[in-house]
Amino acid sequence: MSVPPSERLLERIRAEYLEMPGLCLTSEQVQRLCGVERTICQLVLASLVDAKFLCLKSTGAYARLTDGETTRARTAKAGLKPLYSERQGPRRAAS
């Protein structure tokens, strides 16, 4: 039993987004990446949006729904002092 081309494309696009967190592509970029015709590509992308796997961002690009609207990751700051300082040499850990 063979898998329909649209089902293979759906799985291919899903795999690309799963392999590369933060991936954000326009419909045209997905077409080039997968080498598919525009109408089929748009139908598959719409299907992934309906399945709540992808979302269409305000920029017109598709991203994973779990990635949200932000593209920058926040980093946490820790209030730790370095164990070594060029001027003071190694520090001793508090006991």
All heavy atoms as an XYZ file, in Angstrom:
731
protein
N       0.846     -1.176      0.000
C       0.000      0.000      0.000
C       0.892      1.241      0.000
O       1.782      1.375      0.822
C      -0.871     -0.028      1.257
C      -1.842      1.102      1.314
S      -3.170      0.716      2.445
C      -2.750      1.779      3.779
N       0.668      2.160     -0.928
C       1.519      3.339     -1.017
C       0.869      4.527     -0.300
O      -0.339      4.620     -0.173
C       1.804      3.691     -2.471
O       0.691      4.314     -3.054
N       1.722      5.411      0.158
C       1.274      6.612      0.862
C       1.049      7.711     -0.164
O       1.897      7.928     -1.037
C       2.346      7.040      1.895
C       1.940      8.297      2.612
C       2.626      5.924      2.879
N      -0.087      8.426     -0.098
C      -0.331      9.510     -1.053
C       0.761     10.574     -0.967
O       1.314     10.825      0.107
C      -1.677     10.087     -0.620
C      -2.278      9.093      0.298
C      -1.166      8.266      0.848
N       1.082     11.227     -2.098
C       2.139     12.250     -2.091
C       1.887     13.363     -1.071
O       2.825     13.827     -0.438
C       2.119     12.803     -3.520
C       1.476     11.748     -4.335
C       0.546     11.008     -3.423
N       0.632     13.781     -0.895
C       0.359     14.863      0.049
C       0.644     14.420      1.485
O       1.099     15.208      2.304
C      -1.083     15.351     -0.081
O      -1.992     14.296      0.180
N       0.412     13.148      1.785
C       0.706     12.618      3.128
C       2.222     12.565      3.357
O       2.703     12.896      4.435
C       0.101     11.226      3.284
C       0.149     10.695      4.703
C      -0.742     11.452      5.671
O      -1.779     11.986      5.256
O      -0.362     11.528      6.854
N       2.970     12.174      2.324
C       4.442     12.170      2.432
C       4.965     13.588      2.622
O       5.873     13.821      3.415
C       5.068     11.539      1.201
C       5.058     10.026      1.240
C       5.832      9.493      0.094
N       5.063      9.880     -1.114
C       5.157      9.298     -2.271
N       6.016      8.340     -2.447
N       4.423      9.679     -3.286
N       4.385     14.534      1.897
C       4.808     15.932      2.023
C       4.490     16.458      3.414
O       5.305     17.153      4.022
C       4.128     16.791      0.952
C       4.448     18.276      0.981
C       5.948     18.515      0.796
C       3.660     19.011     -0.090
N       3.324     16.114      3.921
C       2.933     16.538      5.264
C       3.948     16.034      6.288
O       4.411     16.798      7.142
C       1.530     15.999      5.572
C       0.909     16.525      6.839
C      -0.463     17.095      6.517
C       0.791     15.436      7.853
N       4.320     14.781      6.190
C       5.302     14.213      7.114
C       6.689     14.821      6.908
O       7.423     15.028      7.868
C       5.355     12.688      6.967
C       4.117     12.007      7.502
C       3.802     12.362      8.938
O       4.722     12.368      9.785
O       2.623     12.668      9.223
N       7.043     15.130      5.672
C       8.348     15.747      5.392
C       8.439     17.129      6.020
O       9.430     17.470      6.675
C       8.538     15.845      3.875
C       9.610     16.804      3.402
C      10.973     16.146      3.301
N      12.041     17.088      3.093
C      12.418     17.588      1.918
N      11.812     17.222      0.821
N      13.427     18.427      1.849
N       7.389     17.936      5.855
C       7.394     19.282      6.421
C       7.386     19.211      7.937
O       8.124     19.935      8.612
C       6.206     20.112      5.875
C       6.387     20.351      4.374
C       6.080     21.421      6.628
C       5.193     20.976      3.689
N       6.580     18.321      8.489
C       6.546     18.149      9.945
C       7.940     17.770     10.461
O       8.418     18.310     11.459
C       5.525     17.082     10.313
C       5.295     16.943     11.807
C       4.369     15.791     12.148
N       3.094     15.852     11.499
C       2.002     16.405     12.022
N       2.063     16.967     13.221
N       0.859     16.408     11.368
N       8.609     16.871      9.771
C       9.952     16.433     10.179
C      10.953     17.580     10.127
O      11.799     17.708     11.022
C      10.419     15.287      9.298
N      10.865     18.423      9.105
C      11.785     19.571      9.003
C      11.625     20.495     10.200
O      12.608     20.947     10.795
C      11.544     20.353      7.709
C      11.875     19.599      6.438
C      13.361     19.348      6.236
O      14.206     19.982      6.904
O      13.683     18.485      5.393
N      10.381     20.784     10.568
C      10.123     21.666     11.708
C      10.512     21.025     13.034
O      10.939     21.714     13.960
C       8.655     22.111     11.735
C       8.376     23.269     10.805
C       7.931     23.059      9.509
C       8.572     24.588     11.212
C       7.679     24.123      8.652
C       8.334     25.644     10.376
C       7.891     25.413      9.091
O       7.653     26.471      8.247
N      10.381     19.709     13.145
C      10.785     19.026     14.372
C      12.300     18.965     14.507
O      12.832     19.061     15.609
C      10.203     17.611     14.411
C       8.701     17.531     14.656
C       8.209     16.102     14.460
C       8.341     18.041     16.045
N      13.005     18.816     13.383
C      14.462     18.718     13.411
C      15.129     20.056     13.689
O      16.246     20.090     14.199
C      14.984     18.171     12.083
C      14.738     16.705     11.894
C      15.225     16.214     10.546
O      16.073     16.881      9.924
O      14.738     15.165     10.108
N      14.461     21.155     13.330
C      15.069     22.475     13.478
C      14.162     23.392     14.291
O      13.379     24.159     13.723
C      15.336     23.087     12.108
C      16.378     22.340     11.332
S      16.708     23.075      9.733
C      15.542     22.174      8.719
N      14.240     23.328     15.626
C      13.415     24.223     16.442
C      13.683     25.688     16.069
O      14.813     26.065     15.786
C      13.874     23.934     17.870
C      14.451     22.562     17.803
C      15.045     22.442     16.427
N      12.623     26.460     16.019
C      12.756     27.866     15.656
C      12.657     28.122     14.166
O      12.730     29.262     13.730
N      12.505     27.058     13.379
C      12.403     27.211     11.929
C      11.179     28.052     11.591
O      10.098     27.847     12.134
C      12.291     25.834     11.271
C      12.298     25.807      9.739
C      13.638     26.313      9.200
C      12.033     24.387      9.251
N      11.361     29.004     10.720
C      10.296     29.925     10.337
C      10.436     30.170      8.833
O      11.374     30.827      8.397
C      10.464     31.216     11.134
S       9.109     32.355     10.998
N       9.524     29.586      8.048
C       9.622     29.650      6.592
C       8.342     30.179      5.969
O       7.248     29.887      6.452
C       9.878     28.256      6.015
C      11.150     27.537      6.427
C      11.136     26.112      5.906
C      12.368     28.281      5.920
N       8.496     30.916      4.873
C       7.331     31.337      4.098
C       6.881     30.157      3.234
O       7.619     29.185      3.067
C       7.671     32.527      3.179
O       8.638     32.085      2.216
C       8.179     33.724      3.957
N       5.709     30.277      2.675
C       5.197     29.234      1.786
C       6.156     29.011      0.620
O       6.429     27.870      0.232
C       3.815     29.629      1.271
O       3.329     28.687      0.371
N       6.691     30.090      0.069
C       7.621     29.989     -1.059
C       8.893     29.242     -0.661
O       9.435     28.468     -1.438
C       7.974     31.377     -1.600
C       6.822     32.093     -2.269
C       5.868     32.775     -1.271
O       6.206     32.902     -0.064
O       4.772     33.161     -1.701
N       9.367     29.474      0.558
C      10.574     28.791      1.019
C      10.313     27.293      1.220
O      11.160     26.471      0.896
C      11.079     29.430      2.318
C      11.648     30.811      2.102
C      11.920     31.540      3.410
O      11.149     31.414      4.361
N      13.010     32.290      3.451
N       9.134     26.957      1.719
C       8.774     25.547      1.881
C       8.678     24.881      0.510
O       9.132     23.752      0.325
C       7.458     25.388      2.676
C       7.024     23.926      2.725
C       7.600     25.942      4.084
N       8.111     25.599     -0.468
C       8.020     25.066     -1.836
C       9.403     24.710     -2.367
O       9.601     23.636     -2.932
C       7.396     26.101     -2.777
C       5.930     26.315     -2.581
C       5.467     27.500     -3.421
O       5.740     28.632     -3.109
N       4.795     27.236     -4.482
N      10.361     25.625     -2.201
C      11.721     25.386     -2.690
C      12.399     24.259     -1.918
O      13.066     23.412     -2.499
C      12.551     26.659     -2.612
C      12.205     27.672     -3.681
C      13.242     28.776     -3.783
N      13.407     29.536     -2.570
C      12.686     30.613     -2.243
N      11.741     31.053     -3.051
N      12.919     31.260     -1.123
N      12.201     24.251     -0.608
C      12.826     23.230      0.234
C      12.362     21.830     -0.160
O      13.162     20.895     -0.246
C      12.495     23.486      1.710
C      13.000     22.463      2.720
C      14.517     22.505      2.800
C      12.397     22.713      4.085
N      11.065     21.702     -0.410
C      10.483     20.381     -0.695
C      10.301     20.110     -2.180
O       9.961     18.986     -2.558
C       9.139     20.253      0.024
S       9.311     20.355      1.806
N      10.490     21.118     -3.029
C      10.355     20.936     -4.470
C       8.937     20.578     -4.888
O       8.751     19.637     -5.658
N       7.963     21.311     -4.355
C       6.557     21.011     -4.660
C       5.861     22.223     -5.274
O       6.317     23.350     -5.148
C       5.779     20.549     -3.413
C       6.311     19.231     -2.911
C       5.802     21.589     -2.326
N       4.739     21.957     -5.895
C       3.914     22.976     -6.536
C       3.205     23.824     -5.478
O       2.896     23.343     -4.391
C       2.906     22.241     -7.443
C       2.179     23.109     -8.412
C       0.778     23.429     -7.891
O       0.222     22.660     -7.101
O       0.270     24.474     -8.288
N       2.968     25.077     -5.795
C       2.439     26.046     -4.842
C       1.112     25.632     -4.211
O       0.955     25.690     -2.999
C       2.281     27.411     -5.517
C       1.822     28.485     -4.552
C       1.734     29.807     -5.218
N       0.588     29.794     -6.130
C      -0.044     30.861     -6.521
N       0.353     32.052     -6.146
N      -1.080     30.776     -7.322
N       0.160     25.202     -5.010
C      -1.169     24.870     -4.490
C      -1.104     23.717     -3.495
O      -1.706     23.786     -2.421
C      -2.131     24.514     -5.641
O      -2.140     25.600     -6.567
C      -3.523     24.260     -5.135
N      -0.359     22.685     -3.836
C      -0.224     21.538     -2.936
C       0.470     21.960     -1.646
O       0.063     21.586     -0.552
C       0.535     20.380     -3.613
C      -0.313     19.812     -4.743
C       0.914     19.296     -2.614
C       0.396     18.801     -5.603
N       1.512     22.762     -1.764
C       2.245     23.245     -0.603
C       1.321     24.026      0.325
O       1.315     23.812      1.542
C       3.423     24.101     -1.044
S       4.471     24.640      0.309
N       0.520     24.924     -0.232
C      -0.386     25.728      0.587
C      -1.443     24.866      1.267
O      -1.808     25.118      2.422
C      -1.030     26.827     -0.254
C      -0.032     27.903     -0.642
C      -0.605     28.938     -1.584
O      -1.580     28.692     -2.276
N       0.016     30.102     -1.595
N      -1.937     23.835      0.569
C      -2.917     22.928      1.179
C      -2.304     22.169      2.360
O      -2.941     22.010      3.402
C      -3.454     21.947      0.139
C      -4.391     22.528     -0.909
C      -4.679     21.496     -2.001
C      -5.691     23.000     -0.265
N      -1.078     21.700      2.186
C      -0.416     20.957      3.256
C      -0.111     21.882      4.434
O      -0.317     21.508      5.594
C       0.849     20.253      2.728
C       1.677     19.680      3.859
C       0.471     19.162      1.741
N       0.363     23.094      4.165
C       0.630     24.044      5.244
C      -0.656     24.381      5.995
O      -0.669     24.437      7.228
C       1.289     25.312      4.698
C       2.744     25.158      4.241
C       3.209     26.412      3.515
C       3.653     24.828      5.410
N      -1.747     24.580      5.267
C      -3.037     24.862      5.902
C      -3.469     23.681      6.767
O      -4.008     23.869      7.862
C      -4.089     25.168      4.845
N      -3.206     22.475      6.304
C      -3.535     21.283      7.073
C      -2.739     21.230      8.377
O      -3.277     20.877      9.428
C      -3.253     20.038      6.227
O      -3.451     18.878      6.965
N      -1.473     21.601      8.324
C      -0.636     21.616      9.525
C      -1.050     22.731     10.489
O      -0.924     22.584     11.703
C       0.840     21.729      9.145
C       1.427     20.478      8.493
C       2.794     20.770      7.893
C       1.509     19.336      9.494
N      -1.561     23.821      9.955
C      -2.098     24.892     10.807
C      -3.386     24.405     11.473
O      -3.589     24.578     12.679
C      -2.334     26.190     10.005
C      -3.130     27.205     10.815
C      -1.002     26.793      9.565
N      -4.266     23.769     10.693
C      -5.520     23.228     11.235
C      -5.260     22.186     12.317
O      -6.008     22.095     13.290
C      -6.370     22.607     10.129
C      -6.953     23.638      9.180
O      -6.977     24.848      9.538
O      -7.378     23.249      8.081
N      -4.184     21.415     12.151
C      -3.824     20.387     13.130
C      -3.119     20.990     14.347
O      -2.718     20.256     15.255
C      -2.936     19.340     12.471
N      -2.959     22.304     14.343
C      -2.299     23.041     15.426
C      -0.837     22.617     15.627
O      -0.302     22.643     16.725
C      -3.086     22.907     16.721
C      -4.519     23.388     16.584
C      -4.998     24.053     17.821
C      -6.430     24.534     17.735
N      -6.823     25.266     16.583
N      -0.200     22.228     14.526
C       1.237     21.953     14.548
C       2.010     23.202     14.158
O       3.021     23.548     14.758
C       1.586     20.793     13.613
C       3.050     20.487     13.582
C       3.657     19.832     14.638
C       3.836     20.872     12.505
C       5.021     19.562     14.628
C       5.197     20.609     12.481
C       5.790     19.954     13.541
N       1.513     23.906     13.114
C       2.127     25.161     12.669
C       1.196     26.327     12.955
O      -0.012     26.143     13.128
C       2.403     25.124     11.158
C       3.444     24.156     10.632
C       3.577     24.297      9.112
C       4.791     24.362     11.298
N       1.776     27.511     12.966
C       0.976     28.729     13.021
C       1.505     29.676     11.942
O       2.660     29.596     11.540
C       1.039     29.388     14.395
S       2.664     30.003     14.868
N       0.628     30.533     11.463
C       1.017     31.537     10.477
C       1.290     32.823     11.232
O       0.400     33.388     11.870
C      -0.090     31.725      9.443
C       0.188     32.722      8.320
C       1.449     32.330      7.554
C      -1.003     32.801      7.393
N       2.539     33.271     11.201
C       2.937     34.463     11.942
C       2.532     35.725     11.191
O       2.190     35.680     10.009
C       4.452     34.428     12.176
C       4.873     33.213     13.002
C       6.346     33.168     13.184
C       6.698     34.069     14.326
N       8.006     33.898     14.875
N       2.582     36.830     11.875
C       2.215     38.119     11.279
C       3.128     38.497     10.119
O       2.763     39.304      9.273
C       2.232     39.211     12.351
O       3.514     39.308     12.935
N       4.300     37.882     10.041
C       5.254     38.151      8.959
C       4.925     37.363      7.694
O       5.568     37.541      6.675
C       6.679     37.779      9.398
O       6.704     36.385      9.725
C       7.134     38.612     10.586
N       3.944     36.450      7.785
C       3.596     35.614      6.646
C       4.379     34.314      6.603
O       4.284     33.558      5.652
N       5.157     34.049      7.648
C       5.953     32.827      7.705
C       5.274     31.812      8.620
O       4.518     32.171      9.515
C       7.353     33.138      8.222
N       5.572     30.554      8.365
C       5.021     29.459      9.165
C       6.056     29.011     10.178
O       7.227     28.831      9.848
C       4.641     28.281      8.267
C       3.458     28.578      7.381
C       3.631     29.201      6.153
C       2.170     28.261      7.780
C       2.547     29.491      5.333
C       1.074     28.541      6.975
C       1.277     29.152      5.761
O       0.201     29.447      4.962
N       5.609     28.826     11.418
C       6.474     28.359     12.495
C       5.702     27.336     13.312
O       4.475     27.271     13.231
C       6.899     29.524     13.391
N       6.421     26.545     14.091
C       5.731     25.605     14.971
C       4.903     26.372     15.981
O       5.333     27.392     16.511
C       6.742     24.729     15.710
C       7.206     23.578     14.843
C       8.109     22.631     15.542
N       7.542     22.105     16.772
C       8.265     21.457     17.677
N       9.537     21.279     17.498
N       7.700     20.984     18.753
N       3.729     25.895     16.240
C       2.835     26.561     17.177
C       3.461     26.646     18.557
O       3.326     27.655     19.241
C       1.492     25.823     17.245
C       0.411     26.478     18.084
C       0.031     27.847     17.512
C      -0.817     25.595     18.151
N       4.206     25.629     18.950
C       4.835     25.638     20.270
C       5.990     26.622     20.366
O       6.431     26.939     21.454
C       5.346     24.227     20.645
O       6.243     23.785     19.627
C       4.199     23.253     20.799
N       6.485     27.116     19.216
C       7.557     28.114     19.233
C       7.019     29.497     19.536
O       7.757     30.372     19.934
C       8.309     28.140     17.892
C       9.141     26.889     17.681
O       9.401     26.171     18.658
O       9.512     26.627     16.529
N       5.722     29.716     19.309
C       5.096     30.992     19.619
C       5.498     32.101     18.678
O       6.127     31.895     17.656
N       5.142     33.303     19.046
C       5.357     34.482     18.215
C       6.752     35.063     18.403
O       7.232     35.816     17.599
C       4.278     35.520     18.564
C       4.065     36.634     17.583
C       3.710     36.223     16.158
O       2.974     35.257     15.943
O       4.202     36.914     15.240
N       7.426     34.730     19.506
C       8.753     35.292     19.735
C       9.810     34.451     19.049
O       9.686     33.235     18.959
C       9.080     35.369     21.242
O       9.001     34.057     21.778
C       8.126     36.282     21.969
N      10.852     35.100     18.582
C      11.928     34.383     17.906
C      13.206     34.400     18.733
O      14.112     33.646     18.468
C      12.222     35.003     16.528
O      12.507     36.384     16.699
C      11.053     34.815     15.598
N      13.301     35.279     19.731
C      14.493     35.341     20.570
C      14.266     34.554     21.845
O      13.243     34.672     22.490
C      14.812     36.789     20.936
C      15.318     37.592     19.787
C      15.615     39.014     20.140
N      15.855     39.227     21.544
C      15.816     40.404     22.121
N      15.534     41.466     21.430
N      16.051     40.541     23.407
N      15.244     33.770     22.191
C      15.158     33.019     23.443
C      15.632     33.912     24.583
O      16.574     34.691     24.427
C      16.015     31.767     23.365
N      14.979     33.816     25.700
C      15.415     34.569     26.871
C      16.444     33.756     27.621
O      16.334     32.543     27.731
C      14.224     34.852     27.780
C      13.243     35.794     27.166
C      12.179     36.113     28.155
N      11.258     37.080     27.579
C      10.418     37.776     28.277
N      10.339     37.620     29.577
N       9.621     38.646     27.695
N      17.432     34.442     28.154
C      18.441     33.753     28.948
C      18.314     34.210     30.387
O      18.000     35.368     30.670
C      19.859     34.055     28.432
O      20.058     35.476     28.428
C      20.069     33.516     27.035
N      18.547     33.302     31.281
C      18.469     33.624     32.702
C      19.842     34.090     33.172
O      20.869     33.591     32.734
C      18.032     32.396     33.486
N      19.835     35.064     34.072
C      21.086     35.529     34.659
C      21.207     34.936     36.052
O      20.276     34.972     36.834
C      21.101     37.049     34.759
C      21.299     37.740     33.447
C      21.499     39.217     33.669
C      21.789     39.921     32.373
N      22.015     41.346     32.564
N      22.349     34.410     36.335
C      22.601     33.869     37.664
C      23.531     34.825     38.394
O      24.456     35.376     37.813
C      23.231     32.489     37.559
N      23.301     35.012     39.658
C      24.124     35.902     40.453
C      25.333     35.191     41.023
O      25.587     35.256     42.219
N      26.069     34.479     40.202
C      27.234     33.732     40.663
C      28.508     34.506     40.385
O      28.647     35.145     39.361
C      27.314     32.380     39.943
C      26.108     31.459     40.109
C      26.294     30.211     39.260
C      25.936     31.088     41.564
N      29.430     34.413     41.321
C      30.728     35.043     41.131
C      31.676     34.005     40.547
O      31.603     32.833     40.901
C      31.261     35.562     42.462
C      30.411     36.673     43.036
C      30.976     37.158     44.331
C      30.074     38.245     44.887
N      30.530     38.718     46.179
N      32.560     34.421     39.655
C      33.498     33.461     39.064
C      34.429     32.886     40.128
O      34.747     33.543     41.111
C      34.258     34.286     38.036
C      34.061     35.698     38.426
C      32.765     35.765     39.179
N      34.853     31.645     39.929
C      35.778     31.007     40.861
C      37.217     31.455     40.635
O      38.089     31.200     41.450
C      35.690     29.482     40.739
C      34.386     28.870     41.223
C      34.389     27.369     40.985
C      34.173     29.162     42.697
N      37.452     32.137     39.523
C      38.809     32.579     39.218
C      38.747     33.998     38.696
O      37.915     34.343     37.886
C      39.456     31.665     38.179
C      40.885     32.050     37.865
C      41.921     31.621     38.671
C      41.174     32.859     36.781
C      43.220     31.975     38.399
C      42.480     33.223     36.507
C      43.499     32.779     37.311
O      44.787     33.143     37.047
N      39.643     34.823     39.172
C      39.742     36.195     38.701
C      41.182     36.451     38.290
O      42.109     36.039     38.987
C      39.328     37.168     39.817
O      39.646     38.489     39.457
N      41.355     37.124     37.159
C      42.710     37.424     36.669
C      43.500     38.206     37.723
O      44.669     37.974     37.935
C      42.623     38.251     35.383
C      42.077     37.488     34.205
C      43.147     36.696     33.495
O      44.309     37.096     33.524
O      42.781     35.661     32.916
N      42.835     39.152     38.404
C      43.534     40.007     39.370
C      43.746     39.311     40.707
O      44.775     39.499     41.342
C      42.765     41.297     39.603
C      42.776     42.203     38.381
C      42.166     43.536     38.671
N      40.745     43.362     38.980
C      39.973     44.285     39.496
N      40.451     45.461     39.778
N      38.705     44.061     39.734
N      42.778     38.510     41.149
C      42.843     37.963     42.486
C      43.280     36.505     42.539
O      43.555     35.985     43.613
C      41.477     38.103     43.170
C      41.065     39.556     43.314
C      39.622     39.664     43.814
O      38.921     38.679     43.922
N      39.212     40.872     44.117
N      43.329     35.831     41.424
C      43.675     34.421     41.430
C      42.473     33.559     41.790
O      41.353     34.042     41.857
N      42.679     32.263     42.029
C      41.551     31.372     42.328
C      40.890     31.707     43.661
O      41.558     32.096     44.616
C      42.181     29.986     42.373
C      43.641     30.157     42.260
C      43.946     31.578     41.971
N      39.568     31.537     43.704
C      38.824     31.756     44.939
C      38.544     30.413     45.595
O      38.383     29.414     44.913
C      37.477     32.419     44.633
C      37.629     33.865     44.273
C      36.323     34.500     44.054
N      35.253     33.861     44.873
C      34.054     34.323     45.012
N      33.711     35.419     44.406
N      33.168     33.708     45.734
N      38.431     30.429     46.861
C      38.090     29.209     47.585
C      36.577     29.145     47.724
O      35.922     30.157     47.999
C      38.736     29.209     48.952
C      40.263     29.132     48.816
C      40.975     29.371     50.096
N      40.636     28.368     51.097
C      41.099     28.415     52.329
N      41.888     29.403     52.701
N      40.793     27.502     53.205
N      36.039     27.972     47.512
C      34.597     27.775     47.648
C      34.220     27.882     49.114
O      34.952     27.442     50.002
C      34.208     26.416     47.092
N      33.066     28.497     49.369
C      32.581     28.629     50.746
C      32.145     27.262     51.268
O      31.561     26.476     50.562
C      31.414     29.612     50.799
N      32.468     26.962     52.545
C      32.083     25.677     53.103
C      30.840     25.818     53.944
O      30.561     26.720     54.578
C      33.136     25.060     53.981
O      34.412     25.459     53.710
